[in-house]
Amino acid sequence: MKILAAIHDLMFSSKVNAAAGGRPITWLKRGTKVVDEVVREKPDVLLIDLASPQLDAINAIREIKKGGDVTVIGYVDHTREDVISAARAAGCDQVLSRRGTLQVPRARAAPP
């Protein structure tokens, strides 16, 4: 499973690395557009910081969902109902709180 993380917050990215348990994660470089990197990397899963103004996450999710089969998991503070609603409307598959226990997805089971 290929994971792309669009998270620039140092503390939160450390939590993501710890939760990954050694699984490889490709990190979006600052200044890189999320949609362009998704097209280039073709990840199975995109982890994205929904509250980062540099990422324009809601519009990025909308574009990504138009063109591919990428599972998008967004992270935001649980108090940001406006961002949570907008992310779901844009097609975000899961919206999770940045607080508490963090889980990074495991490989999908092969179909029977």
Steps between C-alpha positions, in 0.01 A plus 500: 500500500639836396430787743544870421486742793418868445575611854744780580447528876814359664332364813216338310729353235698339784179336622431373147850352474463327835158361407636372168717253689777501242274488195631737231329835456572749224483856635374792294771764475411858590398698195383190312135483396315205649316413179820503293674269748205259507512478119876445509520256794170312447454415869236263634443730798538873549533629856428874502493778756163658432577819693825590324439815295801426276347173381155627393385156613129524419558598137780244471270222623230604254749481209655171615161332532406605145792316348590192695456231757701642789378454856520841668530522877486851637611616843368806681416613852166355600363851571526608134150396391518731197814329370367153581178565305684652204745207484221244501313692230818509289528121518739438790462131589576544868538805723687431822600710797861604536469422870505162664629175357604520139481210259661475160316264263634153432500329164161406366416131498507337160154425360390136531 
